[in-house]
């Protein structure tokens, strides 16, 4: 299989606590599920050979996201890393590049996906994100401010996060061997010493976390921003 072909892993097993316990990937936006929106820019690419969605419960058989024959389902884990690792274990292809995208991010940019894939094809990890626009504070346990990092060097990490397969496999193995579960895929890849770069995305690549995020996503669609 050509090294430039890629497989997509989609962690989608979260409990949706901040959304009142609803399954965020299956919330509707403009008549389509959040998951269907999230996958569409990837499924439009001919170099995508396989998608594995890690779910905590049975998929909705009527959801359009599962109509593409490239899409399969894996059991979700107790945290994000376990879901990603479970999905990785279920891959059937030998795709040379591994992409990870949150099921709750419905609007990934095709241009950002392409830029991340081109970096991964060169052996470099890539993370979509945006530069920090707010001043960030680091606090101690009782919320006492102990540091104000220089904002110019800070980014808000999003997904997709895309990596050469060999590096990704080593990172997954390293995390399984011990240590704190990573909060994103880049942090586990960084632990094995691989180079990872930020790729500028946009605020429209929002993550549906709270009810107000759903309202913002609907407004973006209605306003023609997506």
SEKOL-148013 format. One record per atom (N, C-alpha, C): residue in one letter; x, y, z. Coordinates in steps of 0.02 Angstrom, whole numbers, padded with zeros to 5 digits, always signed. Example, Ala and Ser with C-alpha at 12.3 -4.5 7.8 and 13.67 -1.06 7.14 Angstrom:
% residues 2
a+00660-00284+00390
a+00615-00225+00390
a+00660-00165+00390
s+00642-00112+00354
s+00684-00053+00357
s+00645+00002+00394
***
This chain:
% residues 226
x+00042-00059+00000
x+00000+00000+00000
x+00045+00062+00000
x+00028+00113-00041
x+00070+00173-00045
x+00078+00206+00023
x+00139+00229+00041
x+00149+00260+00106
x+00104+00320+00119
x+00082+00354+00065
x+00041+00414+00073
x-00031+00398+00091
x-00053+00335+00084
x-00121+00318+00104
x-00127+00323+00180
x-00186+00339+00204
x-00193+00348+00276
x-00256+00316+00303
x-00253+00300+00368
x-00310+00274+00405
x-00329+00325+00458
x-00393+00327+00474
x-00419+00375+00522
x-00447+00340+00584
x-00426+00362+00643
x-00452+00337+00706
x-00495+00391+00737
x-00554+00373+00761
x-00602+00422+00787
x-00625+00402+00857
x-00598+00432+00909
x-00623+00419+00977
x-00692+00450+00986
x-00740+00409+01003
x-00810+00432+01008
x-00846+00399+01065
x-00810+00381+01118
x-00840+00343+01173
x-00850+00385+01236
x-00842+00451+01230
x-00851+00493+01289
x-00922+00490+01318
x-00928+00504+01382
x-00993+00499+01415
x-01037+00560+01404
x-01009+00614+01378
x-01049+00674+01365
x-01076+00705+01429
x-01037+00703+01483
x-01060+00727+01548
x-01082+00800+01545
x-01042+00842+01511
x-01058+00914+01508
x-01115+00929+01460
x-01138+00878+01424
x-01197+00885+01380
x-01257+00849+01410
x-01253+00835+01475
x-01309+00802+01508
x-01312+00727+01495
x-01256+00697+01476
x-01254+00625+01465
x-01276+00602+01397
x-01286+00648+01349
x-01306+00628+01282
x-01245+00607+01242
x-01256+00567+01190
x-01202+00544+01147
x-01187+00598+01095
x-01135+00637+01108
x-01121+00696+01067
x-01112+00679+00993
x-01080+00623+00974
x-01071+00610+00902
x-01136+00603+00864
x-01191+00588+00900
x-01254+00576+00865
x-01305+00632+00874
x-01283+00688+00904
x-01324+00748+00904
x-01331+00773+00832
x-01387+00805+00817
x-01400+00827+00749
x-01380+00899+00738
x-01348+00910+00681
x-01331+00977+00656
x-01356+00981+00584
x-01403+01026+00572
x-01430+01033+00504
x-01452+00966+00475
x-01483+00925+00516
x-01511+00861+00493
x-01461+00804+00488
x-01399+00816+00504
x-01347+00764+00502
x-01315+00758+00570
x-01289+00699+00586
x-01256+00691+00650
x-01190+00729+00652
x-01168+00746+00713
x-01103+00777+00722
x-01049+00732+00693
x-01055+00667+00704
x-01005+00620+00677
x-01004+00621+00601
x-01061+00623+00570
x-01064+00624+00497
x-01029+00687+00471
x-01041+00743+00503
x-01005+00805+00484
x-00930+00795+00493
x-00910+00766+00550
x-00839+00760+00566
x-00802+00716+00516
x-00836+00665+00490
x-00802+00619+00444
x-00803+00641+00371
x-00848+00685+00353
x-00860+00698+00282
x-00799+00724+00244
x-00760+00769+00275
x-00701+00796+00240
x-00648+00742+00230
x-00645+00694+00275
x-00597+00639+00268
x-00621+00589+00215
x-00685+00572+00218
x-00712+00522+00172
x-00712+00546+00100
x-00707+00612+00090
x-00705+00639+00022
x-00637+00626-00011
x-00588+00603+00026
x-00521+00593+00000
x-00511+00521-00024
x-00481+00514-00082
x-00469+00447-00109
x-00410+00412-00075
x-00367+00450-00040
x-00309+00419-00007
x-00327+00393+00063
x-00389+00404+00085
x-00412+00374+00148
x-00434+00303+00134
x-00402+00255+00167
x-00418+00185+00152
x-00460+00152+00206
x-00462+00181+00266
x-00496+00148+00321
x-00512+00197+00377
x-00569+00188+00409
x-00589+00228+00467
x-00612+00180+00521
x-00589+00190+00583
x-00613+00151+00640
x-00638+00200+00692
x-00702+00194+00709
x-00734+00236+00759
x-00740+00196+00824
x-00711+00222+00878
x-00715+00189+00943
x-00775+00215+00981
x-00824+00170+00992
x-00887+00189+01024
x-00896+00154+01091
x-00931+00188+01136
x-00945+00158+01201
x-01010+00119+01202
x-01048+00122+01147
x-01110+00085+01142
x-01123+00071+01068
x-01177+00037+01053
x-01191+00019+00984
x-01201+00080+00940
x-01177+00078+00878
x-01188+00135+00833
x-01261+00138+00810
x-01281+00197+00791
x-01347+00206+00761
x-01344+00178+00690
x-01380+00123+00675
x-01374+00092+00608
x-01400+00136+00552
x-01439+00187+00570
x-01467+00231+00519
x-01423+00293+00506
x-01369+00300+00544
x-01327+00360+00536
x-01288+00355+00471
x-01289+00409+00433
x-01254+00410+00369
x-01179+00400+00376
x-01152+00414+00435
x-01079+00407+00444
x-01056+00336+00433
x-01100+00287+00441
x-01079+00217+00436
x-01097+00185+00369
x-01120+00225+00322
x-01138+00199+00256
x-01077+00186+00212
x-01024+00222+00224
x-00963+00212+00184
x-00930+00146+00205
x-00913+00103+00157
x-00884+00037+00174
x-00816+00042+00207
x-00785+00099+00206
x-00720+00107+00238
x-00726+00116+00314
x-00787+00127+00339
x-00797+00143+00410
x-00815+00080+00449
x-00776+00067+00502
x-00788+00011+00547
x-00792+00038+00619
x-00811-00006+00665
x-00821+00013+00735
x-00778-00030+00780
x-00749+00001+00831
x-00711-00034+00883
x-00740-00016+00951
x-00729-00057+01002
x-00754-00039+01069
x-00715+00019+01098
x-00750+00064+01130
x-00716+00120+01162
x-00683+00099+01227
x-00638+00141+01252
x-00602+00126+01314
x-00628+00169+01371
x-00595+00165+01427
x-00615+00204+01486
x-00588+00275+01484
x-00542+00288+01437
x-00518+00356+01426
x-00502+00364+01352
x-00482+00425+01334
x-00471+00440+01263
x-00416+00396+01234
x-00361+00389+01271
x-00306+00350+01245
x-00327+00278+01231
x-00364+00248+01277
x-00385+00179+01267
x-00429+00173+01205
x-00472+00222+01193
x-00515+00220+01134
x-00473+00224+01071
x-00424+00269+01070
x-00380+00275+01011
x-00340+00211+01001
x-00313+00183+01055
x-00273+00122+01050
x-00316+00063+01026
x-00378+00058+01051
x-00423+00005+01029
x-00437+00011+00954
x-00449+00073+00932
x-00462+00084+00861
x-00401+00065+00819
x-00342+00083+00844
x-00280+00067+00808
x-00271-00009+00802
x-00289-00045+00855
x-00284-00118+00854
x-00329-00150+00801
x-00384-00116+00785
x-00433-00144+00738
x-00417-00130+00665
x-00364-00091+00651
x-00348-00076+00582
x-00332-00139+00543
x-00358-00142+00482
x-00346-00199+00439
x-00295-00184+00384
x-00288-00119+00367
x-00243-00099+00313
x-00173-00087+00340
x-00126-00077+00294
x-00057-00060+00312
x-00043+00013+00294
x-00093+00055+00300
x-00085+00126+00284
x-00025+00155+00321
x+00015+00194+00285
x+00077+00220+00313
x+00070+00280+00358
x+00010+00309+00359
x-00003+00370+00399
x-00066+00358+00440
x-00063+00380+00504
x-00119+00373+00549
x-00144+00443+00569
x-00208+00454+00557
x-00240+00517+00577
x-00288+00502+00635
x-00293+00549+00680
x-00342+00544+00735
x-00384+00608+00734
x-00450+00600+00738
x-00494+00659+00740
x-00550+00647+00789
x-00565+00697+00829
x-00618+00692+00879
x-00686+00688+00844
x-00727+00641+00866
x-00794+00635+00838
x-00836+00697+00851
x-00819+00734+00903
x-00858+00793+00922
x-00835+00857+00888
x-00788+00852+00840
x-00767+00911+00801
x-00797+00905+00731
x-00854+00937+00719
x-00890+00925+00656
x-00862+00961+00594
x-00817+01010+00603
x-00798+01052+00546
x-00723+01053+00532
x-00689+00996+00524
x-00618+00999+00506
x-00610+01028+00436
x-00559+01067+00427
x-00547+01099+00362
x-00511+01051+00315
x-00536+01043+00253
x-00499+01002+00205
x-00428+01026+00194
x-00417+01091+00194
x-00350+01117+00185
x-00303+01099+00242
x-00329+01101+00303
x-00288+01083+00361
x-00273+01008+00361
x-00323+00968+00343
x-00311+00896+00337
x-00255+00883+00288
x-00258+00916+00231
x-00207+00907+00179
x-00138+00928+00203
x-00134+00985+00238
x-00070+01009+00263
x-00040+00961+00314
x-00082+00934+00358
x-00058+00885+00408
x-00034+00821+00374
x-00070+00798+00324
x-00051+00737+00289
x+00016+00746+00253
x+00027+00805+00224
x+00090+00817+00188
x+00149+00816+00237
x+00140+00843+00297
x+00194+00839+00347
x+00207+00767+00368
x+00153+00730+00380
x+00162+00660+00401
x+00196+00619+00348
x+00183+00633+00285
x+00215+00597+00230
x+00290+00611+00229
x+00312+00665+00260
x+00383+00682+00265
x+00414+00656+00331
x+00374+00618+00369
x+00400+00591+00431
x+00391+00635+00491
x+00349+00687+00486
x+00340+00736+00540
x+00268+00733+00564
x+00258+00730+00629
x+00191+00733+00657
x+00161+00802+00649
x+00094+00805+00645
x+00060+00868+00633
x-00002+00873+00677
x-00012+00932+00706
x-00069+00944+00750
x-00104+01007+00727
x-00168+01002+00712
x-00208+01061+00697
x-00219+01101+00761
x-00218+01167+00755
x-00230+01208+00814
x-00229+01281+00797
x-00240+01322+00847
x-00240+01394+00837
x-00196+01427+00891
x-00162+01482+00874
x-00121+01517+00925
x-00165+01542+00982
x-00139+01541+01042
x-00176+01566+01100
x-00190+01640+01092
x-00252+01659+01104
x-00271+01729+01100
x-00284+01759+01169
x-00291+01716+01218
x-00302+01738+01287
x-00237+01729+01327
x-00228+01770+01378
x-00172+01759+01424
x-00187+01697+01465
x-00138+01652+01470
x-00146+01589+01505
x-00111+01593+01573
x-00145+01570+01625
x-00117+01569+01692
x-00107+01497+01715
x-00052+01485+01749
x-00041+01420+01782
x-00050+01430+01857
x-00089+01386+01888
x-00106+01395+01958
x-00084+01335+02000
x-00081+01346+02065
x-00069+01292+02113
x-00137+01262+02132
x-00136+01215+02179
x-00197+01181+02200
x-00254+01227+02219
x-00244+01277+02261
x-00300+01321+02281
x-00312+01378+02232
x-00292+01370+02171
x-00303+01419+02117
x-00263+01483+02126
x-00207+01478+02160
x-00162+01535+02166
x-00119+01538+02103
x-00115+01595+02070
x-00075+01601+02009
x-00001+01597+02027
x+00034+01551+01992
x+00105+01543+02004
x+00147+01561+01943
x+00115+01567+01885
x+00154+01581+01825
x+00108+01606+01770
x+00135+01649+01726
x+00100+01672+01666
x+00145+01658+01606
x+00134+01602+01571
x+00177+01585+01514
x+00173+01638+01459
x+00227+01643+01421
x+00228+01690+01365
x+00178+01666+01312
x+00129+01707+01298
x+00074+01686+01254
x+00097+01672+01183
x+00149+01706+01161
x+00172+01699+01091
x+00192+01628+01074
x+00208+01588+01124
x+00231+01520+01111
x+00176+01467+01122
x+00115+01490+01140
x+00062+01443+01159
x+00011+01434+01103
x-00012+01373+01097
x-00064+01355+01048
x-00118+01315+01083
x-00179+01321+01056
x-00234+01277+01076
x-00235+01219+01027
x-00221+01158+01052
x-00220+01100+01008
x-00290+01076+00992
x-00300+01058+00930
x-00364+01030+00906
x-00349+00961+00876
x-00394+00938+00835
x-00381+00882+00791
x-00406+00904+00722
x-00381+00874+00667
x-00343+00811+00665
x-00272+00818+00691
x-00246+00760+00715
x-00176+00752+00731
x-00153+00691+00691
x-00100+00701+00652
x-00082+00651+00600
x-00007+00636+00605
x+00009+00570+00600
x+00077+00548+00614
x+00098+00491+00567
x+00163+00483+00556
x+00188+00423+00522
x+00169+00362+00564
x+00150+00308+00531
x+00124+00250+00568
x+00175+00221+00617
x+00238+00215+00596
x+00288+00185+00640
x+00296+00223+00704
x+00298+00289+00700
x+00305+00332+00759
x+00244+00324+00804
x+00185+00323+00772
x+00123+00317+00811
x+00121+00250+00848
x+00141+00196+00814
x+00141+00130+00845
x+00187+00128+00905
x+00246+00159+00899
x+00293+00161+00956
x+00264+00200+01014
x+00229+00254+00998
x+00200+00296+01050
x+00145+00259+01087
x+00103+00223+01051
x+00049+00184+01083
x+00080+00130+01128
x+00130+00096+01103
x+00163+00044+01143
x+00194+00073+01206
x+00225+00132+01200
x+00255+00164+01257
x+00205+00182+01311
x+00147+00207+01289
x+00095+00225+01337
x+00066+00163+01371
x+00060+00110+01334
x+00034+00048+01364
x+00083+00019+01414
x+00146+00035+01406
x+00197+00008+01451
x+00196+00042+01519
x+00162+00100+01524
x+00157+00135+01588
x+00157+00210+01580
x+00143+00244+01633
x+00142+00317+01632
x+00071+00344+01630
x+00066+00409+01636
x+00001+00443+01637
x-00030+00441+01568
x-00095+00423+01562
x-00127+00424+01496
x-00124+00494+01466
x-00107+00501+01402
x-00102+00567+01371
x-00171+00596+01359
x-00175+00663+01360
x-00238+00695+01345
x-00248+00707+01271
x-00195+00701+01233
x-00202+00702+01160
x-00148+00658+01130
x-00151+00647+01065
x-00106+00600+01031
x-00037+00628+01023
x-00032+00693+01013
x+00033+00724+01006
x+00076+00715+01067
x+00047+00721+01127
x+00088+00716+01188
x+00120+00648+01195
x+00086+00595+01173
x+00117+00528+01178
x+00171+00520+01124
x+00162+00551+01066
x+00213+00548+01013
x+00274+00589+01033
x+00263+00645+01067
x+00318+00686+01091
x+00362+00646+01140
x+00332+00602+01178
x+00369+00563+01228
x+00421+00517+01196
x+00410+00496+01134
x+00459+00452+01102
x+00510+00492+01062
x+00509+00559+01070
x+00560+00601+01039
x+00548+00619+00967
x+00488+00606+00941
x+00474+00622+00871
x+00458+00696+00862
x+00472+00722+00804
x+00457+00792+00789
x+00382+00799+00773
x+00351+00849+00804
x+00281+00864+00792
x+00274+00939+00783
x+00237+00959+00732
x+00228+01030+00718
x+00155+01050+00721
x+00143+01112+00738
x+00075+01140+00736
x+00058+01161+00665
x-00004+01150+00646
x-00031+01173+00582
x-00090+01219+00598
x-00086+01280+00574
x-00138+01329+00593
x-00205+01310+00564
x-00254+01305+00608
x-00323+01291+00589
x-00365+01353+00602
x-00426+01343+00626
x-00470+01401+00637
x-00516+01387+00697
x-00544+01440+00724
x-00589+01433+00780
x-00653+01396+00760
x-00668+01395+00695
x-00727+01358+00672
x-00720+01283+00682
x-00659+01259+00694
x-00648+01188+00706
x-00661+01174+00781
x-00720+01194+00802
x-00737+01189+00873
x-00755+01118+00893
x-00752+01105+00958
x-00770+01040+00986
x-00836+01047+01023
x-00884+01004+01007
x-00948+01006+01041
x-00939+00975+01111
x-00939+01018+01161
x-00929+00996+01230
x-00989+01013+01274
x-01015+01074+01267
x-01070+01099+01307
x-01129+01118+01261
x-01189+01125+01289
x-01246+01144+01247
x-01235+01207+01205
x-01199+01256+01233
x-01188+01317+01195
x-01144+01306+01134
x-01101+01254+01136
x-01060+01238+01077
x-01103+01215+01019
x-01156+01178+01035
x-01202+01156+00983
x-01237+01215+00951
x-01256+01264+00993
x-01288+01325+00966
x-01240+01363+00921
x-01176+01367+00941
x-01126+01400+00899
x-01117+01363+00833
x-01114+01297+00835
x-01106+01258+00774
x-01165+01268+00727
x-01225+01270+00754
x-01284+01282+00712
x-01282+01351+00681
x-01258+01401+00720
x-01252+01469+00694
x-01200+01473+00638
x-01145+01435+00644
x-01095+01435+00591
x-01123+01408+00526
x-01162+01355+00532
x-01194+01327+00471
x-01244+01377+00442
x-01287+01404+00484
x-01338+01450+00461
x-01308+01513+00430
x-01251+01535+00456
x-01219+01595+00430
x-01174+01584+00370
x-01169+01521+00348
x-01128+01506+00289
x-01053+01506+00302
x-01033+01500+00365
x-00962+01499+00380
x-00930+01430+00370
x-00972+01380+00362
x-00948+01312+00353
x-00965+01288+00283
***
